[in-house]
Amino acid sequence: MIHLSPQAAQKILSIKAQENLESSYLRFAVETGCCGNYNYTVGFSSQKNPDDLEFESEGLKILVDPQSHIYLDGCSVAFQEQEGEQGGFHIQNPNAPASAGCPCEEPAGGCCQA
C-alpha cells in the first residue's frame, strides 16, 4: 500500500481539478535503475489494467502494477509547499536501497547497468 499525507492528497486533488482529471486514478510505477537506484513514475491514468492493484489513500484511488508493488509497498508520499529544492513531493520508501548513486558518475543506463 502507498500512503499519501493529507498535504500530498490535497495537492494532487488540486492538480486533478486544474487538469480536468477528476475521474482519473493516480498511477505509481518504479523501475530499478543504475546501481539499484529506484526511478519513480507518477501520473494520472483513466484506465485500470486487469492486473493492476488498487489502493485508496486520503480519498484518492491509486493504481500500481504488480511488479512495481514489490518495490513500492509501504512507501509514503508527502508534499511540502516551499520555494527551491526542498519543496514539492517527497517519496519515502523503506524498500529503497541506501545508495548514493553510481560510483562512476555515468548517467542512468551507463556502466553499472547489468
MODELLER restraints for C-alpha pairs under 7 A, 6 or more apart:
rsr = mdl.restraints
at = mdl.atoms
rsr.add(forms.Gaussian(group=physical.xy_distance, feature=features.Distance(at['CA:1:A'], at['CA:55:A']), mean=6.44, stdev=0.5))
rsr.add(forms.Gaussian(group=physical.xy_distance, feature=features.Distance(at['CA:1:A'], at['CA:73:A']), mean=4.94, stdev=0.5))
rsr.add(forms.Gaussian(group=physical.xy_distance, feature=features.Distance(at['CA:1:A'], at['CA:74:A']), mean=5.43, stdev=0.5))
rsr.add(forms.Gaussian(group=physical.xy_distance, feature=features.Distance(at['CA:2:A'], at['CA:72:A']), mean=6.92, stdev=0.5))
rsr.add(forms.Gaussian(group=physical.xy_distance, feature=features.Distance(at['CA:2:A'], at['CA:73:A']), mean=6.17, stdev=0.5))
rsr.add(forms.Gaussian(group=physical.xy_distance, feature=features.Distance(at['CA:2:A'], at['CA:74:A']), mean=5.67, stdev=0.5))
rsr.add(forms.Gaussian(group=physical.xy_distance, feature=features.Distance(at['CA:2:A'], at['CA:75:A']), mean=5.26, stdev=0.5))
rsr.add(forms.Gaussian(group=physical.xy_distance, feature=features.Distance(at['CA:2:A'], at['CA:76:A']), mean=5.70, stdev=0.5))
rsr.add(forms.Gaussian(group=physical.xy_distance, feature=features.Distance(at['CA:3:A'], at['CA:57:A']), mean=5.78, stdev=0.5))
rsr.add(forms.Gaussian(group=physical.xy_distance, feature=features.Distance(at['CA:3:A'], at['CA:75:A']), mean=6.40, stdev=0.5))
rsr.add(forms.Gaussian(group=physical.xy_distance, feature=features.Distance(at['CA:3:A'], at['CA:76:A']), mean=4.56, stdev=0.5))
rsr.add(forms.Gaussian(group=physical.xy_distance, feature=features.Distance(at['CA:3:A'], at['CA:77:A']), mean=6.23, stdev=0.5))
rsr.add(forms.Gaussian(group=physical.xy_distance, feature=features.Distance(at['CA:4:A'], at['CA:57:A']), mean=5.84, stdev=0.5))
rsr.add(forms.Gaussian(group=physical.xy_distance, feature=features.Distance(at['CA:4:A'], at['CA:58:A']), mean=6.46, stdev=0.5))
rsr.add(forms.Gaussian(group=physical.xy_distance, feature=features.Distance(at['CA:4:A'], at['CA:76:A']), mean=5.75, stdev=0.5))
rsr.add(forms.Gaussian(group=physical.xy_distance, feature=features.Distance(at['CA:4:A'], at['CA:77:A']), mean=4.86, stdev=0.5))
rsr.add(forms.Gaussian(group=physical.xy_distance, feature=features.Distance(at['CA:4:A'], at['CA:78:A']), mean=6.30, stdev=0.5))
rsr.add(forms.Gaussian(group=physical.xy_distance, feature=features.Distance(at['CA:5:A'], at['CA:77:A']), mean=6.14, stdev=0.5))
rsr.add(forms.Gaussian(group=physical.xy_distance, feature=features.Distance(at['CA:5:A'], at['CA:78:A']), mean=5.14, stdev=0.5))
rsr.add(forms.Gaussian(group=physical.xy_distance, feature=features.Distance(at['CA:6:A'], at['CA:58:A']), mean=6.47, stdev=0.5))
rsr.add(forms.Gaussian(group=physical.xy_distance, feature=features.Distance(at['CA:7:A'], at['CA:78:A']), mean=6.73, stdev=0.5))
rsr.add(forms.Gaussian(group=physical.xy_distance, feature=features.Distance(at['CA:7:A'], at['CA:79:A']), mean=5.63, stdev=0.5))
rsr.add(forms.Gaussian(group=physical.xy_distance, feature=features.Distance(at['CA:8:A'], at['CA:77:A']), mean=6.61, stdev=0.5))
rsr.add(forms.Gaussian(group=physical.xy_distance, feature=features.Distance(at['CA:8:A'], at['CA:78:A']), mean=5.15, stdev=0.5))
rsr.add(forms.Gaussian(group=physical.xy_distance, feature=features.Distance(at['CA:8:A'], at['CA:79:A']), mean=4.54, stdev=0.5))
rsr.add(forms.Gaussian(group=physical.xy_distance, feature=features.Distance(at['CA:9:A'], at['CA:58:A']), mean=6.16, stdev=0.5))
rsr.add(forms.Gaussian(group=physical.xy_distance, feature=features.Distance(at['CA:16:A'], at['CA:22:A']), mean=5.49, stdev=0.5))
rsr.add(forms.Gaussian(group=physical.xy_distance, feature=features.Distance(at['CA:23:A'], at['CA:46:A']), mean=6.96, stdev=0.5))
rsr.add(forms.Gaussian(group=physical.xy_distance, feature=features.Distance(at['CA:24:A'], at['CA:44:A']), mean=5.94, stdev=0.5))
rsr.add(forms.Gaussian(group=physical.xy_distance, feature=features.Distance(at['CA:24:A'], at['CA:45:A']), mean=5.38, stdev=0.5))
rsr.add(forms.Gaussian(group=physical.xy_distance, feature=features.Distance(at['CA:24:A'], at['CA:46:A']), mean=4.52, stdev=0.5))
rsr.add(forms.Gaussian(group=physical.xy_distance, feature=features.Distance(at['CA:25:A'], at['CA:44:A']), mean=5.58, stdev=0.5))
rsr.add(forms.Gaussian(group=physical.xy_distance, feature=features.Distance(at['CA:25:A'], at['CA:45:A']), mean=5.16, stdev=0.5))
rsr.add(forms.Gaussian(group=physical.xy_distance, feature=features.Distance(at['CA:25:A'], at['CA:46:A']), mean=6.06, stdev=0.5))
rsr.add(forms.Gaussian(group=physical.xy_distance, feature=features.Distance(at['CA:25:A'], at['CA:61:A']), mean=5.44, stdev=0.5))
rsr.add(forms.Gaussian(group=physical.xy_distance, feature=features.Distance(at['CA:25:A'], at['CA:62:A']), mean=5.69, stdev=0.5))
rsr.add(forms.Gaussian(group=physical.xy_distance, feature=features.Distance(at['CA:25:A'], at['CA:63:A']), mean=6.54, stdev=0.5))
rsr.add(forms.Gaussian(group=physical.xy_distance, feature=features.Distance(at['CA:26:A'], at['CA:43:A']), mean=5.88, stdev=0.5))
rsr.add(forms.Gaussian(group=physical.xy_distance, feature=features.Distance(at['CA:26:A'], at['CA:44:A']), mean=4.74, stdev=0.5))
rsr.add(forms.Gaussian(group=physical.xy_distance, feature=features.Distance(at['CA:26:A'], at['CA:45:A']), mean=6.31, stdev=0.5))
rsr.add(forms.Gaussian(group=physical.xy_distance, feature=features.Distance(at['CA:26:A'], at['CA:61:A']), mean=6.25, stdev=0.5))
rsr.add(forms.Gaussian(group=physical.xy_distance, feature=features.Distance(at['CA:26:A'], at['CA:62:A']), mean=4.73, stdev=0.5))
rsr.add(forms.Gaussian(group=physical.xy_distance, feature=features.Distance(at['CA:26:A'], at['CA:63:A']), mean=6.12, stdev=0.5))
rsr.add(forms.Gaussian(group=physical.xy_distance, feature=features.Distance(at['CA:27:A'], at['CA:42:A']), mean=5.64, stdev=0.5))
rsr.add(forms.Gaussian(group=physical.xy_distance, feature=features.Distance(at['CA:27:A'], at['CA:43:A']), mean=5.32, stdev=0.5))
rsr.add(forms.Gaussian(group=physical.xy_distance, feature=features.Distance(at['CA:27:A'], at['CA:44:A']), mean=5.65, stdev=0.5))
rsr.add(forms.Gaussian(group=physical.xy_distance, feature=features.Distance(at['CA:27:A'], at['CA:45:A']), mean=6.21, stdev=0.5))
rsr.add(forms.Gaussian(group=physical.xy_distance, feature=features.Distance(at['CA:27:A'], at['CA:62:A']), mean=5.71, stdev=0.5))
rsr.add(forms.Gaussian(group=physical.xy_distance, feature=features.Distance(at['CA:27:A'], at['CA:63:A']), mean=4.69, stdev=0.5))
rsr.add(forms.Gaussian(group=physical.xy_distance, feature=features.Distance(at['CA:27:A'], at['CA:64:A']), mean=5.99, stdev=0.5))
rsr.add(forms.Gaussian(group=physical.xy_distance, feature=features.Distance(at['CA:28:A'], at['CA:41:A']), mean=5.75, stdev=0.5))
rsr.add(forms.Gaussian(group=physical.xy_distance, feature=features.Distance(at['CA:28:A'], at['CA:42:A']), mean=4.69, stdev=0.5))
rsr.add(forms.Gaussian(group=physical.xy_distance, feature=features.Distance(at['CA:28:A'], at['CA:43:A']), mean=6.82, stdev=0.5))
rsr.add(forms.Gaussian(group=physical.xy_distance, feature=features.Distance(at['CA:28:A'], at['CA:63:A']), mean=6.35, stdev=0.5))
rsr.add(forms.Gaussian(group=physical.xy_distance, feature=features.Distance(at['CA:28:A'], at['CA:64:A']), mean=5.37, stdev=0.5))
rsr.add(forms.Gaussian(group=physical.xy_distance, feature=features.Distance(at['CA:29:A'], at['CA:40:A']), mean=5.88, stdev=0.5))
rsr.add(forms.Gaussian(group=physical.xy_distance, feature=features.Distance(at['CA:29:A'], at['CA:41:A']), mean=5.06, stdev=0.5))
rsr.add(forms.Gaussian(group=physical.xy_distance, feature=features.Distance(at['CA:29:A'], at['CA:42:A']), mean=6.55, stdev=0.5))
rsr.add(forms.Gaussian(group=physical.xy_distance, feature=features.Distance(at['CA:29:A'], at['CA:64:A']), mean=6.18, stdev=0.5))
rsr.add(forms.Gaussian(group=physical.xy_distance, feature=features.Distance(at['CA:29:A'], at['CA:65:A']), mean=6.84, stdev=0.5))
rsr.add(forms.Gaussian(group=physical.xy_distance, feature=features.Distance(at['CA:29:A'], at['CA:68:A']), mean=5.28, stdev=0.5))
rsr.add(forms.Gaussian(group=physical.xy_distance, feature=features.Distance(at['CA:30:A'], at['CA:38:A']), mean=6.35, stdev=0.5))
rsr.add(forms.Gaussian(group=physical.xy_distance, feature=features.Distance(at['CA:30:A'], at['CA:39:A']), mean=5.52, stdev=0.5))
rsr.add(forms.Gaussian(group=physical.xy_distance, feature=features.Distance(at['CA:30:A'], at['CA:40:A']), mean=4.55, stdev=0.5))
rsr.add(forms.Gaussian(group=physical.xy_distance, feature=features.Distance(at['CA:30:A'], at['CA:41:A']), mean=6.06, stdev=0.5))
rsr.add(forms.Gaussian(group=physical.xy_distance, feature=features.Distance(at['CA:30:A'], at['CA:68:A']), mean=5.24, stdev=0.5))
rsr.add(forms.Gaussian(group=physical.xy_distance, feature=features.Distance(at['CA:31:A'], at['CA:38:A']), mean=5.79, stdev=0.5))
rsr.add(forms.Gaussian(group=physical.xy_distance, feature=features.Distance(at['CA:31:A'], at['CA:39:A']), mean=5.23, stdev=0.5))
rsr.add(forms.Gaussian(group=physical.xy_distance, feature=features.Distance(at['CA:31:A'], at['CA:40:A']), mean=6.69, stdev=0.5))
rsr.add(forms.Gaussian(group=physical.xy_distance, feature=features.Distance(at['CA:32:A'], at['CA:38:A']), mean=4.65, stdev=0.5))
rsr.add(forms.Gaussian(group=physical.xy_distance, feature=features.Distance(at['CA:32:A'], at['CA:39:A']), mean=6.11, stdev=0.5))
rsr.add(forms.Gaussian(group=physical.xy_distance, feature=features.Distance(at['CA:33:A'], at['CA:39:A']), mean=6.20, stdev=0.5))
rsr.add(forms.Gaussian(group=physical.xy_distance, feature=features.Distance(at['CA:33:A'], at['CA:108:A']), mean=6.46, stdev=0.5))
rsr.add(forms.Gaussian(group=physical.xy_distance, feature=features.Distance(at['CA:34:A'], at['CA:102:A']), mean=6.53, stdev=0.5))
rsr.add(forms.Gaussian(group=physical.xy_distance, feature=features.Distance(at['CA:34:A'], at['CA:108:A']), mean=5.27, stdev=0.5))
rsr.add(forms.Gaussian(group=physical.xy_distance, feature=features.Distance(at['CA:34:A'], at['CA:109:A']), mean=5.83, stdev=0.5))
rsr.add(forms.Gaussian(group=physical.xy_distance, feature=features.Distance(at['CA:34:A'], at['CA:112:A']), mean=5.62, stdev=0.5))
rsr.add(forms.Gaussian(group=physical.xy_distance, feature=features.Distance(at['CA:34:A'], at['CA:113:A']), mean=5.36, stdev=0.5))
rsr.add(forms.Gaussian(group=physical.xy_distance, feature=features.Distance(at['CA:35:A'], at['CA:101:A']), mean=6.83, stdev=0.5))
rsr.add(forms.Gaussian(group=physical.xy_distance, feature=features.Distance(at['CA:35:A'], at['CA:102:A']), mean=5.75, stdev=0.5))
rsr.add(forms.Gaussian(group=physical.xy_distance, feature=features.Distance(at['CA:35:A'], at['CA:112:A']), mean=5.77, stdev=0.5))
rsr.add(forms.Gaussian(group=physical.xy_distance, feature=features.Distance(at['CA:35:A'], at['CA:113:A']), mean=6.90, stdev=0.5))
rsr.add(forms.Gaussian(group=physical.xy_distance, feature=features.Distance(at['CA:37:A'], at['CA:97:A']), mean=6.86, stdev=0.5))
rsr.add(forms.Gaussian(group=physical.xy_distance, feature=features.Distance(at['CA:37:A'], at['CA:99:A']), mean=6.76, stdev=0.5))
rsr.add(forms.Gaussian(group=physical.xy_distance, feature=features.Distance(at['CA:37:A'], at['CA:101:A']), mean=6.85, stdev=0.5))
rsr.add(forms.Gaussian(group=physical.xy_distance, feature=features.Distance(at['CA:38:A'], at['CA:96:A']), mean=6.78, stdev=0.5))
rsr.add(forms.Gaussian(group=physical.xy_distance, feature=features.Distance(at['CA:51:A'], at['CA:65:A']), mean=6.71, stdev=0.5))
rsr.add(forms.Gaussian(group=physical.xy_distance, feature=features.Distance(at['CA:51:A'], at['CA:66:A']), mean=6.94, stdev=0.5))
rsr.add(forms.Gaussian(group=physical.xy_distance, feature=features.Distance(at['CA:52:A'], at['CA:63:A']), mean=6.06, stdev=0.5))
rsr.add(forms.Gaussian(group=physical.xy_distance, feature=features.Distance(at['CA:52:A'], at['CA:64:A']), mean=5.59, stdev=0.5))
rsr.add(forms.Gaussian(group=physical.xy_distance, feature=features.Distance(at['CA:52:A'], at['CA:65:A']), mean=4.68, stdev=0.5))
rsr.add(forms.Gaussian(group=physical.xy_distance, feature=features.Distance(at['CA:52:A'], at['CA:66:A']), mean=6.37, stdev=0.5))
rsr.add(forms.Gaussian(group=physical.xy_distance, feature=features.Distance(at['CA:53:A'], at['CA:63:A']), mean=5.66, stdev=0.5))
rsr.add(forms.Gaussian(group=physical.xy_distance, feature=features.Distance(at['CA:53:A'], at['CA:64:A']), mean=5.24, stdev=0.5))
rsr.add(forms.Gaussian(group=physical.xy_distance, feature=features.Distance(at['CA:53:A'], at['CA:65:A']), mean=6.06, stdev=0.5))
rsr.add(forms.Gaussian(group=physical.xy_distance, feature=features.Distance(at['CA:53:A'], at['CA:66:A']), mean=6.54, stdev=0.5))
rsr.add(forms.Gaussian(group=physical.xy_distance, feature=features.Distance(at['CA:54:A'], at['CA:61:A']), mean=6.85, stdev=0.5))
rsr.add(forms.Gaussian(group=physical.xy_distance, feature=features.Distance(at['CA:54:A'], at['CA:62:A']), mean=5.60, stdev=0.5))
rsr.add(forms.Gaussian(group=physical.xy_distance, feature=features.Distance(at['CA:54:A'], at['CA:63:A']), mean=4.75, stdev=0.5))
rsr.add(forms.Gaussian(group=physical.xy_distance, feature=features.Distance(at['CA:54:A'], at['CA:64:A']), mean=6.60, stdev=0.5))
rsr.add(forms.Gaussian(group=physical.xy_distance, feature=features.Distance(at['CA:55:A'], at['CA:61:A']), mean=5.84, stdev=0.5))
rsr.add(forms.Gaussian(group=physical.xy_distance, feature=features.Distance(at['CA:55:A'], at['CA:62:A']), mean=5.04, stdev=0.5))
rsr.add(forms.Gaussian(group=physical.xy_distance, feature=features.Distance(at['CA:55:A'], at['CA:63:A']), mean=6.51, stdev=0.5))
rsr.add(forms.Gaussian(group=physical.xy_distance, feature=features.Distance(at['CA:56:A'], at['CA:62:A']), mean=5.74, stdev=0.5))
rsr.add(forms.Gaussian(group=physical.xy_distance, feature=features.Distance(at['CA:71:A'], at['CA:95:A']), mean=5.97, stdev=0.5))
rsr.add(forms.Gaussian(group=physical.xy_distance, feature=features.Distance(at['CA:72:A'], at['CA:93:A']), mean=6.79, stdev=0.5))
rsr.add(forms.Gaussian(group=physical.xy_distance, feature=features.Distance(at['CA:74:A'], at['CA:93:A']), mean=6.88, stdev=0.5))
rsr.add(forms.Gaussian(group=physical.xy_distance, feature=features.Distance(at['CA:74:A'], at['CA:94:A']), mean=6.82, stdev=0.5))
rsr.add(forms.Gaussian(group=physical.xy_distance, feature=features.Distance(at['CA:75:A'], at['CA:91:A']), mean=6.88, stdev=0.5))
rsr.add(forms.Gaussian(group=physical.xy_distance, feature=features.Distance(at['CA:75:A'], at['CA:92:A']), mean=5.56, stdev=0.5))
rsr.add(forms.Gaussian(group=physical.xy_distance, feature=features.Distance(at['CA:75:A'], at['CA:93:A']), mean=4.32, stdev=0.5))
rsr.add(forms.Gaussian(group=physical.xy_distance, feature=features.Distance(at['CA:75:A'], at['CA:94:A']), mean=6.26, stdev=0.5))
rsr.add(forms.Gaussian(group=physical.xy_distance, feature=features.Distance(at['CA:76:A'], at['CA:91:A']), mean=5.80, stdev=0.5))
rsr.add(forms.Gaussian(group=physical.xy_distance, feature=features.Distance(at['CA:76:A'], at['CA:92:A']), mean=5.26, stdev=0.5))
rsr.add(forms.Gaussian(group=physical.xy_distance, feature=features.Distance(at['CA:76:A'], at['CA:93:A']), mean=6.57, stdev=0.5))
rsr.add(forms.Gaussian(group=physical.xy_distance, feature=features.Distance(at['CA:77:A'], at['CA:89:A']), mean=6.73, stdev=0.5))
rsr.add(forms.Gaussian(group=physical.xy_distance, feature=features.Distance(at['CA:77:A'], at['CA:90:A']), mean=5.65, stdev=0.5))
rsr.add(forms.Gaussian(group=physical.xy_distance, feature=features.Distance(at['CA:77:A'], at['CA:91:A']), mean=4.61, stdev=0.5))
rsr.add(forms.Gaussian(group=physical.xy_distance, feature=features.Distance(at['CA:77:A'], at['CA:92:A']), mean=6.34, stdev=0.5))
rsr.add(forms.Gaussian(group=physical.xy_distance, feature=features.Distance(at['CA:78:A'], at['CA:89:A']), mean=5.67, stdev=0.5))
rsr.add(forms.Gaussian(group=physical.xy_distance, feature=features.Distance(at['CA:78:A'], at['CA:90:A']), mean=5.24, stdev=0.5))
rsr.add(forms.Gaussian(group=physical.xy_distance, feature=features.Distance(at['CA:78:A'], at['CA:91:A']), mean=6.58, stdev=0.5))
rsr.add(forms.Gaussian(group=physical.xy_distance, feature=features.Distance(at['CA:79:A'], at['CA:88:A']), mean=5.42, stdev=0.5))
rsr.add(forms.Gaussian(group=physical.xy_distance, feature=features.Distance(at['CA:79:A'], at['CA:89:A']), mean=4.42, stdev=0.5))
rsr.add(forms.Gaussian(group=physical.xy_distance, feature=features.Distance(at['CA:79:A'], at['CA:90:A']), mean=6.17, stdev=0.5))
rsr.add(forms.Gaussian(group=physical.xy_distance, feature=features.Distance(at['CA:80:A'], at['CA:87:A']), mean=5.05, stdev=0.5))
rsr.add(forms.Gaussian(group=physical.xy_distance, feature=features.Distance(at['CA:80:A'], at['CA:88:A']), mean=5.27, stdev=0.5))
rsr.add(forms.Gaussian(group=physical.xy_distance, feature=features.Distance(at['CA:80:A'], at['CA:89:A']), mean=6.54, stdev=0.5))
rsr.add(forms.Gaussian(group=physical.xy_distance, feature=features.Distance(at['CA:81:A'], at['CA:87:A']), mean=5.33, stdev=0.5))
rsr.add(forms.Gaussian(group=physical.xy_distance, feature=features.Distance(at['CA:81:A'], at['CA:88:A']), mean=6.17, stdev=0.5))
